[in-house]
Amino acid sequence: MPAFNKILIANRGEIACRIQRTAQALGYRTVAVYSEADSQALHVQMADEAVNIGAAPVQQSYLNIPAILDAARRTGADAIHPGYGFLSENPDFARACRQANLTFIGPSVEAIELMGSKRLSKLAMLDAGVPCIAGYQGSAQDDTTLQREAERIGYPLMIKASAGGGGRGMRLVHQREHLLEHVRTARSEAQNAFGSDELILEQALIEPRHVEIQLFGDTHGHLIYLGERDCSIQRRHQKVIEEAPCPVMTPELRQAMGAAALRAGRAVTYVGAGTVEFLLDRNGRFYFLEMNTRLQVEHPVTELITGLDLVQLQLQIAAGQALPLTQEDVTLTGHAIEARLYAEDPAQGFLPQTGEVLRWEPAPGVRIDHGLCEGDTIGPFYDAMQGKIIAHGATREEARRKLLRAVQDTQLLGVTTNQRLLADLLTHPGFIGGDFTTGFIAEHFSVIARQPATDEQLALAAALFYHHSARPHPPGLAGWRNNASTPWTCRLEVNDQIHSVTAAALPLTTDGRHATFVLNGIRRRIAYHLDGDRLWLPGLALTNRTQPVANPQADAGSGTLKAPMDGAIVDVRVNAGERVSKGQLLLVLEAMKMEHPLTAGIDGIVKGVQVATGDQVRNRQVLLEIE
């Protein structure tokens, strides 16, 4: 009998879509699970069957093990692929799948359990002879012990959630007086994200490279590695751009890192796809960071340089088949680079953003893994990453050039994204030269300004507002003339600033999605979305303020603290009547799996607190007032 026939994907978004493409191409039936917020999502539409497993919060849906197992039972699924994130590295889930006679497409429970703990995995790696960073990985977790161990290790040091990854529960501490504050935040974030507040401490390597080795093992005792990936371009300890091969890799270093990764895998008799992550210093010394017992977000760059489908390998191994290649068969061809497309505002400290997907047009000519549909709502409940843009070339420069064009040509309107930052990173001389570390963004992009509106964008916006207005007297645009020789004026708001635009009518045609216009003798075509007085252009949102509008509400500088995004209040630090100082922590907001501290904009007395711990809040909702 076949090992399995129908696969339930216990995940959402782009990875659920990615897994289904391979599974369906191989003849498997697929089952999607979805929360109430994802009922119309692309991964649901792609699946042969789909089951609603609960409300939007992850604890009630994508982390709800009984609901997922029940969905498998009801649909007759006989295998489960966990994707990455959520339950992918949860040993209780893997154990529950096997107890329910479901094939878990991943490693053994024992491997997940050991490698899912940074504390226990580091102890195991030391025993296996894998180079490790100095630190504390003991079981005692009280503040006194952590303070004592921090003094022994020395500053700067890293606090890390033992159970997790993705930058959650991770804090860099430069001075001892800040240790306990960061410990508290890391514990809280780790508990919320992974269900465990256990921490480890490590000596901080300042500005190393982050290089990882892709492993694959089968049930027949074979274990190989598929080269490496450089994941050094990060913000908040989360990856932004990844590539393969690593720009500074040598054959000797690759062999040494590969051998260390194999030792790590053999220490747990590893089966399936796994990644051993290392920190690499400028002297070529490398240190074990962690092992991820799952498929990685950045797996496409390995697929493009090896010609292998890593999901297909996972399915073959889970079905009991032997690896179809040996270490000697592994070849690396060309270069691949991946950019992660996040719904976030780099100018606001990378705050996650929510909103409706008004326009989604992936660029042609490259691989784009995503789970987006026009009309989707990007909410506060899940990760900010919306997709990945991946380019392959014969050389690194060819791959970089293709990726840059694709990043610039991909259109996601309706929500703020990191696209401009991605383009700036790809054109930075340090990145072009391959000379970067994990501190690259902090060093070169410590201040990220909002994108200002160009004269061309303002002129185009004015022309589009006019073009779509009712004639002959468009509301809010009285006095405009449909005559190229007659100038007209409007007031456009961009990033809270009003621009008075006086221009002659542009030669312009539109199909309602794209505008073709001629400005200064140059013909261009651009995507846009217009909804009443609100216009979205690539990387920019504008509002028609030609008619007088009411004064906006006071901002934080005048004492009113508003939510910077949709999310949940996880901590309230002050009470009404309490005196506070500018910069003092008032509230902590959790959104898209990260905690965001909200501070006072002025000195004063708390007039009122409008929220409590556990409240769900909307973007721009008033949370607290100071007078």
TITORBA-682223 format. One record per residue (C-alpha): x, y, z; residue number from 0; residue in one letter. Coordinates in steps of 0.02 Angstrom, whole numbers, plus 50000, padded with zeros to 5 digits. Layout:
// residues N
SITE    px    py    pz num residuo
SITE     X     Y     Z NUM       a
...
// end
This chain:
// residues 627
SITE    px    py    pz num residuo
SITE 50000 50000 50000   0       m
SITE 50059 50178 49968   1       p
SITE 50129 50270 50119   2       a
SITE 50000 50409 50100   3       f
SITE 49882 50483 49971   4       n
SITE 49808 50642 50043   5       k
SITE 49911 50778 50128   6       i
SITE 49842 50906 50249   7       l
SITE 49949 51064 50255   8       i
SITE 49944 51132 50432   9       a
SITE 49991 51308 50381  10       n
SITE 49935 51458 50281  11       r
SITE 49994 51589 50156  12       g
SITE 50136 51568 50035  13       e
SITE 50211 51410 50111  14       i
SITE 50044 51319 50107  15       a
SITE 50029 51367 49922  16       c
SITE 50208 51314 49889  17       r
SITE 50184 51141 49966  18       i
SITE 50021 51113 49872  19       q
SITE 50100 51150 49704  20       r
SITE 50225 51008 49722  21       t
SITE 50105 50889 49810  22       a
SITE 49971 50909 49677  23       q
SITE 50100 50894 49536  24       a
SITE 50151 50726 49611  25       l
SITE 49971 50666 49613  26       g
SITE 49929 50690 49796  27       y
SITE 49763 50763 49854  28       r
SITE 49781 50912 49969  29       t
SITE 49682 50979 50116  30       v
SITE 49695 51159 50176  31       a
SITE 49652 51220 50349  32       v
SITE 49603 51399 50378  33       y
SITE 49549 51522 50511  34       s
SITE 49396 51631 50496  35       e
SITE 49509 51772 50436  36       a
SITE 49576 51663 50293  37       d
SITE 49414 51594 50221  38       s
SITE 49449 51668 50049  39       q
SITE 49638 51647 50052  40       a
SITE 49734 51581 49903  41       l
SITE 49793 51423 49993  42       h
SITE 49611 51381 50026  43       v
SITE 49563 51408 49845  44       q
SITE 49706 51297 49784  45       m
SITE 49663 51148 49895  46       a
SITE 49554 51000 49846  47       d
SITE 49467 51016 50014  48       e
SITE 49475 51145 50155  49       a
SITE 49419 51147 50336  50       v
SITE 49386 51296 50449  51       n
SITE 49481 51263 50611  52       i
SITE 49435 51416 50714  53       g
SITE 49443 51602 50744  54       a
SITE 49582 51716 50681  55       a
SITE 49698 51713 50835  56       p
SITE 49828 51577 50807  57       v
SITE 49793 51491 50974  58       q
SITE 49617 51459 50914  59       q
SITE 49663 51401 50739  60       s
SITE 49837 51367 50670  61       y
SITE 49904 51315 50842  62       l
SITE 49747 51215 50885  63       n
SITE 49812 51036 50876  64       i
SITE 49645 50948 50910  65       p
SITE 49558 51050 50774  66       a
SITE 49694 51009 50646  67       i
SITE 49690 50823 50687  68       l
SITE 49501 50825 50676  69       d
SITE 49513 50906 50504  70       a
SITE 49628 50766 50448  71       a
SITE 49507 50635 50515  72       r
SITE 49355 50713 50432  73       r
SITE 49439 50730 50262  74       t
SITE 49529 50563 50264  75       g
SITE 49701 50643 50254  76       a
SITE 49837 50518 50297  77       d
SITE 49987 50637 50304  78       a
SITE 50021 50810 50375  79       i
SITE 50149 50936 50313  80       h
SITE 50177 51072 50443  81       p
SITE 50265 51199 50330  82       g
SITE 50367 51318 50436  83       y
SITE 50318 51421 50587  84       g
SITE 50162 51379 50687  85       f
SITE 50172 51194 50737  86       l
SITE 50316 51143 50623  87       s
SITE 50441 51123 50766  88       e
SITE 50318 51071 50901  89       n
SITE 50360 50896 50961  90       p
SITE 50188 50875 51040  91       d
SITE 50109 50902 50870  92       f
SITE 50224 50778 50784  93       a
SITE 50189 50652 50922  94       r
SITE 50001 50680 50909  95       a
SITE 50006 50653 50720  96       c
SITE 50094 50487 50738  97       r
SITE 49978 50432 50879  98       q
SITE 49834 50468 50758  99       a
SITE 49920 50358 50625 100       n
SITE 49958 50509 50518 101       l
SITE 50125 50523 50426 102       t
SITE 50212 50678 50492 103       f
SITE 50315 50750 50349 104       i
SITE 50464 50798 50454 105       g
SITE 50596 50727 50570 106       p
SITE 50574 50618 50723 107       s
SITE 50491 50683 50880 108       v
SITE 50657 50661 50971 109       e
SITE 50752 50768 50845 110       a
SITE 50620 50906 50852 111       i
SITE 50621 50902 51041 112       e
SITE 50809 50914 51056 113       l
SITE 50842 51040 50918 114       m
SITE 50688 51142 50965 115       g
SITE 50775 51188 51126 116       s
SITE 50921 51305 51100 117       k
SITE 50980 51255 51273 118       r
SITE 50977 51066 51248 119       l
SITE 51035 51072 51067 120       s
SITE 51187 51174 51113 121       k
SITE 51235 51047 51245 122       l
SITE 51215 50908 51116 123       a
SITE 51320 51002 50988 124       m
SITE 51460 51028 51113 125       l
SITE 51459 50840 51142 126       d
SITE 51462 50810 50953 127       a
SITE 51613 50922 50929 128       g
SITE 51521 51060 50835 129       v
SITE 51597 51233 50868 130       p
SITE 51482 51335 50984 131       c
SITE 51477 51512 51052 132       i
SITE 51516 51537 51236 133       a
SITE 51359 51563 51341 134       g
SITE 51237 51497 51470 135       y
SITE 51118 51355 51429 136       q
SITE 51074 51295 51603 137       g
SITE 50904 51245 51669 138       s
SITE 50899 51375 51809 139       a
SITE 50800 51522 51740 140       q
SITE 50783 51640 51889 141       d
SITE 50839 51821 51873 142       d
SITE 50983 51800 51996 143       t
SITE 51057 51656 51896 144       t
SITE 51039 51747 51731 145       l
SITE 51122 51903 51805 146       q
SITE 51267 51801 51872 147       r
SITE 51292 51709 51708 148       e
SITE 51282 51870 51609 149       a
SITE 51425 51940 51713 150       e
SITE 51527 51783 51678 151       r
SITE 51495 51792 51490 152       i
SITE 51520 51980 51478 153       g
SITE 51434 52114 51376 154       y
SITE 51371 52133 51242 155       p
SITE 51269 51973 51250 156       l
SITE 51117 51898 51167 157       m
SITE 50960 51840 51256 158       i
SITE 50872 51705 51155 159       k
SITE 50711 51608 51175 160       a
SITE 50764 51428 51193 161       s
SITE 50610 51363 51102 162       a
SITE 50595 51478 50953 163       g
SITE 50668 51575 50809 164       g
SITE 50628 51713 50687 165       g
SITE 50695 51848 50803 166       g
SITE 50556 51823 50930 167       r
SITE 50613 51821 51110 168       g
SITE 50784 51884 51056 169       m
SITE 50868 52039 51128 170       r
SITE 51043 52114 51116 171       l
SITE 51101 52184 51283 172       v
SITE 51248 52306 51289 173       h
SITE 51246 52353 51475 174       q
SITE 51206 52258 51635 175       r
SITE 51077 52385 51695 176       e
SITE 50967 52341 51546 177       h
SITE 50977 52152 51567 178       l
SITE 50822 52118 51672 179       l
SITE 50713 52234 51567 180       e
SITE 50760 52137 51410 181       h
SITE 50741 51971 51501 182       v
SITE 50561 52015 51546 183       r
SITE 50518 52064 51368 184       t
SITE 50604 51912 51294 185       a
SITE 50514 51795 51414 186       r
SITE 50345 51871 51374 187       s
SITE 50373 51867 51186 188       e
SITE 50439 51688 51194 189       a
SITE 50292 51629 51298 190       q
SITE 50167 51708 51179 191       n
SITE 50254 51643 51022 192       a
SITE 50313 51470 51075 193       f
SITE 50225 51425 51236 194       g
SITE 50390 51423 51332 195       s
SITE 50480 51565 51420 196       d
SITE 50646 51471 51438 197       e
SITE 50797 51577 51387 198       l
SITE 50980 51554 51349 199       i
SITE 51120 51684 51353 200       l
SITE 51261 51694 51226 201       e
SITE 51413 51802 51197 202       q
SITE 51366 51923 51059 203       a
SITE 51471 51910 50902 204       l
SITE 51466 52085 50832 205       i
SITE 51426 52090 50647 206       e
SITE 51462 51911 50592 207       p
SITE 51388 51833 50437 208       r
SITE 51240 51716 50457 209       h
SITE 51272 51561 50351 210       v
SITE 51168 51403 50354 211       e
SITE 51188 51228 50283 212       i
SITE 51040 51134 50206 213       q
SITE 51033 50952 50264 214       l
SITE 50931 50804 50202 215       f
SITE 50923 50634 50283 216       g
SITE 50822 50478 50243 217       d
SITE 50765 50325 50341 218       t
SITE 50901 50220 50258 219       h
SITE 51043 50306 50350 220       g
SITE 51095 50428 50213 221       h
SITE 51132 50610 50260 222       l
SITE 51191 50744 50138 223       i
SITE 51205 50933 50130 224       y
SITE 51153 51042 49983 225       l
SITE 51274 51186 49997 226       g
SITE 51246 51343 50100 227       e
SITE 51143 51502 50106 228       r
SITE 51198 51674 50166 229       d
SITE 51059 51754 50269 230       c
SITE 51155 51902 50341 231       s
SITE 51042 52044 50281 232       i
SITE 50924 52054 50431 233       q
SITE 50819 52176 50531 234       r
SITE 50764 52140 50710 235       r
SITE 50855 51971 50693 236       h
SITE 50736 51923 50552 237       q
SITE 50801 51887 50378 238       k
SITE 50766 52006 50234 239       v
SITE 50878 51949 50091 240       i
SITE 50955 51776 50071 241       e
SITE 51068 51705 49937 242       e
SITE 51159 51549 49882 243       a
SITE 51303 51520 49873 244       p
SITE 51376 51632 50010 245       c
SITE 51479 51771 49926 246       p
SITE 51635 51738 50032 247       v
SITE 51628 51548 50031 248       m
SITE 51780 51445 49982 249       t
SITE 51779 51259 49941 250       p
SITE 51879 51224 50099 251       e
SITE 51761 51324 50212 252       l
SITE 51607 51244 50130 253       r
SITE 51676 51071 50163 254       q
SITE 51717 51114 50345 255       a
SITE 51545 51189 50378 256       m
SITE 51460 51046 50287 257       g
SITE 51555 50920 50392 258       a
SITE 51505 51009 50552 259       a
SITE 51323 51012 50495 260       a
SITE 51330 50825 50458 261       l
SITE 51398 50794 50634 262       r
SITE 51251 50893 50702 263       a
SITE 51127 50791 50598 264       g
SITE 51204 50624 50644 265       r
SITE 51196 50669 50828 266       a
SITE 51006 50656 50816 267       v
SITE 50993 50527 50674 268       t
SITE 50912 50662 50569 269       y
SITE 50777 50620 50441 270       v
SITE 50698 50746 50322 271       g
SITE 50740 50926 50282 272       a
SITE 50839 51023 50411 273       g
SITE 50951 51173 50421 274       t
SITE 51104 51199 50530 275       v
SITE 51135 51384 50556 276       e
SITE 51306 51456 50594 277       f
SITE 51383 51625 50631 278       l
SITE 51539 51657 50527 279       l
SITE 51667 51786 50581 280       d
SITE 51787 51883 50469 281       r
SITE 51928 51761 50508 282       n
SITE 51833 51613 50440 283       g
SITE 51787 51541 50610 284       r
SITE 51609 51477 50623 285       f
SITE 51497 51436 50771 286       y
SITE 51337 51335 50790 287       f
SITE 51184 51447 50809 288       l
SITE 51037 51327 50800 289       e
SITE 50960 51189 50696 290       m
SITE 50789 51212 50617 291       n
SITE 50699 51047 50599 292       t
SITE 50590 51100 50454 293       r
SITE 50590 51178 50282 294       l
SITE 50662 51354 50282 295       q
SITE 50581 51512 50214 296       v
SITE 50734 51536 50105 297       e
SITE 50734 51359 50029 298       h
SITE 50699 51425 49851 299       p
SITE 50877 51490 49827 300       v
SITE 50944 51314 49862 301       t
SITE 50817 51242 49740 302       e
SITE 50872 51361 49603 303       l
SITE 51059 51324 49617 304       i
SITE 51040 51135 49641 305       t
SITE 50894 51103 49523 306       g
SITE 50807 51004 49660 307       l
SITE 50629 51020 49727 308       d
SITE 50653 51014 49915 309       l
SITE 50468 50984 49950 310       v
SITE 50473 50835 49832 311       q
SITE 50623 50767 49928 312       l
SITE 50526 50789 50091 313       q
SITE 50379 50690 50022 314       l
SITE 50490 50552 49954 315       q
SITE 50581 50532 50119 316       i
SITE 50418 50534 50218 317       a
SITE 50355 50394 50103 318       a
SITE 50505 50289 50152 319       g
SITE 50605 50312 49992 320       q
SITE 50794 50333 49991 321       a
SITE 50874 50498 49942 322       l
SITE 50890 50499 49752 323       p
SITE 51067 50570 49756 324       l
SITE 51230 50557 49853 325       t
SITE 51344 50695 49915 326       q
SITE 51451 50675 49760 327       e
SITE 51298 50707 49651 328       d
SITE 51264 50879 49728 329       v
SITE 51313 51019 49609 330       t
SITE 51289 51206 49629 331       l
SITE 51251 51304 49470 332       t
SITE 51243 51493 49458 333       g
SITE 51181 51607 49595 334       h
SITE 51010 51642 49672 335       a
SITE 50950 51785 49783 336       i
SITE 50784 51800 49875 337       e
SITE 50701 51956 49945 338       a
SITE 50562 51944 50074 339       r
SITE 50414 52057 50043 340       l
SITE 50348 52118 50211 341       y
SITE 50193 52220 50252 342       a
SITE 50288 52340 50363 343       e
SITE 50346 52521 50373 344       d
SITE 50537 52531 50381 345       p
SITE 50521 52718 50421 346       a
SITE 50428 52673 50582 347       q
SITE 50552 52547 50649 348       g
SITE 50482 52410 50535 349       f
SITE 50311 52415 50616 350       l
SITE 50195 52286 50537 351       p
SITE 50059 52359 50429 352       q
SITE 49880 52305 50398 353       t
SITE 49760 52345 50258 354       g
SITE 49670 52281 50105 355       e
SITE 49764 52214 49954 356       v
SITE 49696 52332 49822 357       l
SITE 49816 52282 49684 358       r
SITE 49930 52131 49670 359       w
SITE 50035 52109 49514 360       e
SITE 50189 51999 49534 361       p
SITE 50331 52043 49416 362       a
SITE 50359 51921 49271 363       p
SITE 50520 51829 49233 364       g
SITE 50568 51774 49409 365       v
SITE 50500 51655 49541 366       r
SITE 50378 51734 49665 367       i
SITE 50310 51626 49805 368       d
SITE 50157 51708 49883 369       h
SITE 49983 51678 49951 370       g
SITE 49902 51843 49901 371       l
SITE 49741 51885 49809 372       c
SITE 49670 52055 49770 373       e
SITE 49539 52095 49899 374       g
SITE 49630 52004 50040 375       d
SITE 49640 52090 50207 376       t
SITE 49812 52088 50289 377       i
SITE 49769 52083 50474 378       g
SITE 49868 52087 50636 379       p
SITE 49860 51903 50676 380       f
SITE 49997 51827 50569 381       y
SITE 50174 51857 50510 382       d
SITE 50209 52016 50412 383       a
SITE 50293 51922 50268 384       m
SITE 50178 51915 50118 385       q
SITE 50289 51832 49990 386       g
SITE 50463 51804 49921 387       k
SITE 50540 51866 49759 388       i
SITE 50680 51752 49697 389       i
SITE 50796 51773 49549 390       a
SITE 50928 51656 49476 391       h
SITE 51072 51701 49362 392       g
SITE 51233 51629 49293 393       a
SITE 51326 51751 49407 394       t
SITE 51285 51841 49568 395       r
SITE 51275 52007 49476 396       e
SITE 51151 51938 49350 397       e
SITE 51042 51870 49491 398       a
SITE 51052 52037 49584 399       r
SITE 51005 52136 49429 400       r
SITE 50856 52024 49390 401       k
SITE 50796 52030 49570 402       l
SITE 50809 52220 49577 403       l
SITE 50701 52239 49422 404       r
SITE 50573 52115 49491 405       a
SITE 50565 52204 49660 406       v
SITE 50535 52369 49572 407       q
SITE 50405 52297 49452 408       d
SITE 50302 52199 49579 409       t
SITE 50147 52296 49627 410       q
SITE 50065 52280 49798 411       l
SITE 49950 52428 49829 412       l
SITE 49841 52460 49980 413       g
SITE 49966 52425 50118 414       v
SITE 50139 52494 50158 415       t
SITE 50280 52372 50116 416       t
SITE 50470 52363 50123 417       n
SITE 50491 52365 49933 418       q
SITE 50586 52529 49927 419       r
SITE 50707 52467 50061 420       l
SITE 50734 52305 49964 421       l
SITE 50780 52404 49809 422       a
SITE 50896 52516 49911 423       d
SITE 50981 52363 49987 424       l
SITE 51005 52282 49817 425       l
SITE 51086 52440 49747 426       t
SITE 51199 52477 49895 427       h
SITE 51385 52463 49850 428       p
SITE 51416 52352 50002 429       g
SITE 51285 52227 49947 430       f
SITE 51341 52234 49766 431       i
SITE 51518 52195 49823 432       g
SITE 51461 52055 49940 433       g
SITE 51538 52146 50088 434       d
SITE 51406 52139 50225 435       f
SITE 51366 52063 50395 436       t
SITE 51214 52044 50505 437       t
SITE 51240 52227 50556 438       g
SITE 51223 52291 50377 439       f
SITE 51048 52367 50392 440       i
SITE 51083 52441 50564 441       a
SITE 51245 52518 50499 442       e
SITE 51190 52586 50331 443       h
SITE 51002 52609 50356 444       f
SITE 50991 52664 50537 445       s
SITE 50880 52809 50484 446       v
SITE 50751 52765 50351 447       i
SITE 50649 52914 50294 448       a
SITE 50476 52903 50221 449       r
SITE 50476 52910 50033 450       q
SITE 50441 53090 49981 451       p
SITE 50323 53122 49838 452       a
SITE 50414 53173 49678 453       t
SITE 50352 53312 49566 454       d
SITE 50310 53179 49437 455       e
SITE 50203 53080 49561 456       q
SITE 50112 53237 49619 457       l
SITE 50076 53290 49440 458       a
SITE 50016 53116 49396 459       l
SITE 49907 53108 49552 460       a
SITE 49826 53274 49512 461       a
SITE 49793 53217 49334 462       a
SITE 49716 53052 49393 463       l
SITE 49603 53138 49518 464       f
SITE 49545 53253 49381 465       y
SITE 49529 53115 49251 466       h
SITE 49415 53011 49364 467       h
SITE 49310 53159 49424 468       s
SITE 49135 53194 49361 469       a
SITE 49134 53331 49230 470       r
SITE 49111 53473 49201 471       p
SITE 49120 53521 49386 472       h
SITE 49213 53384 49479 473       p
SITE 49178 53380 49666 474       p
SITE 49320 53463 49758 475       g
SITE 49401 53516 49596 476       l
SITE 49292 53662 49548 477       a
SITE 49377 53780 49427 478       g
SITE 49480 53645 49341 479       w
SITE 49478 53648 49152 480       r
SITE 49491 53506 49029 481       n
SITE 49611 53610 48928 482       n
SITE 49798 53578 48918 483       a
SITE 49836 53763 48906 484       s
SITE 49741 53806 49065 485       t
SITE 49830 53767 49229 486       p
SITE 49734 53697 49377 487       w
SITE 49776 53679 49560 488       t
SITE 49737 53549 49693 489       c
SITE 49795 53507 49869 490       r
SITE 49865 53332 49896 491       l
SITE 49912 53256 50064 492       e
SITE 50062 53139 50074 493       v
SITE 50133 53078 50240 494       n
SITE 50034 53210 50336 495       d
SITE 50102 53351 50226 496       q
SITE 49995 53454 50106 497       i
SITE 50063 53491 49932 498       h
SITE 49984 53623 49820 499       s
SITE 50000 53560 49642 500       v
SITE 49978 53676 49494 501       t
SITE 49999 53596 49326 502       a
SITE 49932 53587 49152 503       a
SITE 49830 53432 49108 504       a
SITE 49940 53283 49067 505       l
SITE 49912 53182 48910 506       p
SITE 49845 53029 49000 507       l
SITE 49752 52868 48961 508       t
SITE 49697 52736 49085 509       t
SITE 49614 52566 49091 510       d
SITE 49567 52589 49274 511       g
SITE 49720 52491 49334 512       r
SITE 49864 52571 49241 513       h
SITE 49894 52748 49181 514       a
SITE 49996 52789 49027 515       t
SITE 50055 52969 49023 516       f
SITE 50185 53083 48945 517       v
SITE 50285 53201 49055 518       l
SITE 50435 53303 48997 519       n
SITE 50430 53211 48833 520       g
SITE 50445 53038 48913 521       i
SITE 50305 52910 48900 522       r
SITE 50277 52800 49054 523       r
SITE 50153 52670 49117 524       r
SITE 50114 52649 49301 525       i
SITE 49996 52547 49410 526       a
SITE 49873 52639 49523 527       y
SITE 49715 52618 49625 528       h
SITE 49592 52759 49656 529       l
SITE 49452 52751 49783 530       d
SITE 49363 52917 49804 531       g
SITE 49487 53042 49875 532       d
SITE 49620 52909 49910 533       r
SITE 49749 52862 49778 534       l
SITE 49882 52727 49787 535       w
SITE 50035 52734 49675 536       l
SITE 50184 52614 49691 537       p
SITE 50261 52652 49860 538       g
SITE 50150 52802 49894 539       l
SITE 49975 52843 49955 540       a
SITE 49897 53014 49924 541       l
SITE 49735 53097 49980 542       t
SITE 49643 53234 49888 543       n
SITE 49624 53378 50011 544       r
SITE 49567 53509 49885 545       t
SITE 49409 53529 49987 546       q
SITE 49439 53592 50167 547       p
SITE 49448 53448 50290 548       v
SITE 49427 53440 50476 549       a
SITE 49583 53452 50583 550       n
SITE 49654 53281 50620 551       p
SITE 49657 53218 50798 552       q
SITE 49803 53263 50907 553       a
SITE 49952 53148 50894 554       d
SITE 50065 53076 51027 555       a
SITE 50164 53238 51038 556       g
SITE 50009 53326 51105 557       s
SITE 49973 53189 51231 558       g
SITE 49860 53070 51136 559       t
SITE 49934 52897 51110 560       l
SITE 49859 52801 50964 561       k
SITE 49885 52623 50907 562       a
SITE 50015 52620 50766 563       p
SITE 49931 52462 50695 564       m
SITE 49798 52333 50730 565       d
SITE 49847 52218 50873 566       g
SITE 49820 52163 51052 567       a
SITE 49869 52252 51213 568       i
SITE 49981 52133 51313 569       v
SITE 50038 52252 51451 570       d
SITE 49976 52414 51528 571       v
SITE 50112 52499 51630 572       r
SITE 50023 52656 51695 573       v
SITE 49860 52710 51777 574       n
SITE 49752 52866 51766 575       a
SITE 49822 53006 51874 576       g
SITE 50001 52945 51863 577       e
SITE 50140 53067 51814 578       r
SITE 50245 53009 51666 579       v
SITE 50398 53072 51572 580       s
SITE 50428 53087 51387 581       k
SITE 50495 52920 51321 582       g
SITE 50425 52819 51468 583       q
SITE 50351 52649 51425 584       l
SITE 50160 52658 51437 585       l
SITE 50090 52507 51346 586       l
SITE 50150 52354 51251 587       v
SITE 50058 52307 51091 588       l
SITE 50076 52135 51012 589       e
SITE 50050 52121 50825 590       a
SITE 50108 51997 50693 591       m
SITE 50198 51892 50825 592       k
SITE 50306 52036 50891 593       m
SITE 50291 52151 51042 594       e
SITE 50299 52339 51013 595       h
SITE 50329 52458 51159 596       p
SITE 50227 52620 51155 597       l
SITE 50302 52768 51246 598       t
SITE 50247 52941 51305 599       a
SITE 50266 53084 51182 600       g
SITE 50266 53219 51318 601       i
SITE 50289 53244 51504 602       d
SITE 50126 53253 51599 603       g
SITE 49989 53164 51696 604       i
SITE 49891 53017 51627 605       v
SITE 49716 53085 51598 606       k
SITE 49639 52919 51552 607       g
SITE 49680 52743 51494 608       v
SITE 49555 52681 51365 609       q
SITE 49618 52500 51352 610       v
SITE 49659 52352 51463 611       a
SITE 49772 52201 51444 612       t
SITE 49699 52079 51318 613       g
SITE 49601 52209 51218 614       d
SITE 49606 52199 51029 615       q
SITE 49634 52373 50955 616       v
SITE 49626 52449 50782 617       r
SITE 49753 52557 50693 618       n
SITE 49743 52740 50751 619       r
SITE 49628 52696 50897 620       q
SITE 49656 52810 51048 621       v
SITE 49736 52708 51187 622       l
SITE 49786 52835 51317 623       l
SITE 49788 53023 51347 624       e
SITE 49914 53131 51439 625       i
SITE 49889 53311 51493 626       e
// end
